[in-house]
Amino acid sequence: MTRGTIQNRDAFLQTIAERLGRAPRLSGVSRPQWDCAPQWTVFAGYSQDDLLNVLQKQCGLIHTDYIETTSAELAGALRRQVAAYGGGPVIVPDDPRFAEYGLSALLQDEWPAEQTAVHTWNPALGRQNIDAAEQANVGIAFSDITLAESGTVVLFSRNEQGRAIHFLPKTYIAIVPKSTVVPRMTQAAAAIHEQIEKGGLVPSCINFITGPSNSADIEMNLVVGVHGPMKAAYIVVTDR
Amino acid sequence: MPMKIENGPFWKRVEENLQNDFMRGAVAGMQDRGYVRRLGVIEELGHWEEWRSLAEQIRKHTLENLDYYLMQLSENVAKRGGHVFFAQTAEEANDYIRRIALEKQAKKIVKSKSMVTEEINLNPVLEAIGCQVVETDLGEYILQIDDHDPPSHIVGPALHKNKEQIRDVFRRKLGYTKSSDPVELARHAREMLRRDYLTADIGITGCNFAIAESGSITLVTNEGNADLVTALPKTQITVMGMERIVPTFEEMEVLVSMLTRSAVGQKLTSYITVLTGPRDEGDADGPEEFHLVIVDNGRSSILGTEFQPILQCIRCAACVNVCPVYRHIGGHSYGSIYSGPIGAVLSPLLGGYDDYKELPYASSLCAACTEACPVKIPLHELLIKHRQIIVEREGKAPVAEKLAMKAFRLGTASSSLYRFGTKFAPSAFAPFVEDGRVTKGPGPLKAWTESREFPAPSKERFRDWFQTRQKGGNPS
């Protein structure tokens, strides 16, 4: 990766140090131990089932359809939800989990045979992926981490999973393996921080998505569906 | 739009806005509903005072070591292939962004909501070189197409407009033919803006929190506009006030939890997005080039002074939403894009006392703002400090005496002010009143009302009653 440029830094930081009345601190600062950590007490001791209950309840508040199913029933549940949102075209990332969860036949054979177009994100196709996402009626992706408290799916971008999948389609379905559910954003942030400490690189885009897009900018009336998806569903796979 | 909104002297603005019934109703409704929602999520979360202490501690530590964290941030951005430009002034920031636009031969630029780009007045600079600049936040979009009507609230910029006014603007400027139903209006904006996202050359964003450990920026929205602004154009420029930074993902998480609850009463907003550098090699979307512009523009002059705590601000507007003065005079009266208590403290610091000397007096010092602040900025104390400085600069009577006299003079010299003062008391307390008693008072009243109830200010003043009686009409 080519290193980027940095301009005007020295004088800028010098001014800050002068205002703070000390010599510049450019290294050697460590985070203190904070006096309290209330974020870790939220849903402490909750079982995975308890967290699913929290998630389900929260989905009601964020205008998100909540469906529970098993991996054996997932293909049927997904097919029904896509039909409920008006059918294809569908866009999906190139994610091995679709095969692991028994969805290959649906994506590759059944939907195409029913004239439901399926576009699988392919970085080699460049801009065509964005056009496909723009025309898609449904975007589908697997949640990498799921936050029970806020009803949030966390998605890490990668070559095979572009950002536009989550934003340009008219509707959005996240597949949520039960094992991905954690109490709140605290656990996700800690996991990412730990990776960075170990020298890992964060992906260029991490999305924390909580239901469909909305706005209250007109007389504070909530309008669901502004720039991003207008409807959203989480299909929770309870045995994975 | 520069930070300063040119619309006449302060008291004239106040007089005009007090006549704007729709705006006043909208603000009151927003405050009342927002109050209930905010308290609801705070109560559900639990341990709120611990959360506030933690958030305050994080902000204080970061400010005390700001040079270190900006060093770390810029190193990490550059490592990921992003470019960092440190701008001491608004002009330096605008010049840099203009150079990029020229270099890219940009015709269309999409923006997601950013207070700092308003503050440095970026849009006219880009328009002057022939770029079309499109604001994509729905509220900002409405204001932009209405001939750049100024924002009246830092979170809900178009709060002062009703849906019929918005419909009329859409009809006049966008060929809109449908009704004033907010859903139809929003759908129309969606269609118009989709084309803009897909054809823009540059996307410009603000920054809620930069993360030093990874060189990331965090964007918080409900609409998803910031995501389209950053996913689709080839070049992304992010502009941040230099204090909007945290050490690691863990502190970002705490502050985002505070921001979304305090701003809109949500556990998280629909979209929290953490972006690091340009697109990864081999990605098919995201920007090919990423620029981070870190802006001082007067902030460093606040460091090391008694006003340093104002830099803890995370722009949630909780202080605005509980302010009894804002409730009555609305955002435009402040004459600054930063309104409410935060605006009354910050605007004189960034824009000078000559333009903003009245703002520290646009406060009842009830301390509701201080109590609502999720990062514990002592807002009402900072307003008093401003008053002390203003009085000392005028160099007359001893500070305390001058202050008392000034307050007395301001309160009694004008009959409109007197009306204003006595008029806002009942509705200012409305959120706390049960059965005509104040049961959970704000600020200094809190200690009192914790042990006993405080009588609610009378809903009808004698003057109102007398006027209504004379006219035979309904009280306002």
Interface residues (C-beta under 8 A of the other chain):
Chain A: M1 T2 R3 G4 T5 I6 Q7 N8 R9 A11 F12 L13 T15 I16 A17 R19 L20 G21 P24 R25 L26 S27 G28 V29 R31 P32 W34 D35 C36 A37 P38 Q39 T41 V42 Q58 I62 W121 N122 P123 L125 G126 R127 N129 I130 E134 L147 E149 S150 G151 T152 S157 R158 N159 G162 R163 A164 H166 F167 L168 R184 M185 T186 A188 A189 A190 I192 H193 I196 L201 V202 P203 S204 C205 I206 N207 F208 I209 T210 G211 P212 S213 N214 S215 A216 D217 I218 E219 M220 N221 V223 G225 V226 H227 G228 P229
Chain B: A26 G29 M30 R33 L45 G46 H47 E50 W51 S53 L54 Q57 I58 H61 E64 N65 L66 D67 Y68 Y69 L70 M71 S74 E75 V77 A78 K79 R80 G81 G82 H83 V84 F85 F86 A87 Q88 E92 Y96 T136 D137 L138 G139 I142 G156 P157 A158 L159 N162 K163 I166 P182 V183 L185 A186 R187 A189 R190 L193 R194 Y197 L198 E213 S214 S216 N222 E223 G224 N225 D227 L228 T230 A231 L232 M242 P247 T248 F249 E250 E251 M252 E253 V254 V256 S257 V264 Q266 K267 L268 T269 S270 Y271 I272 T273 V274 L275 T276 G277 P278 R279 D280 E281 G282 D283 A284 D285 G286 F290 I294 D296 S300 S301 L303 G304
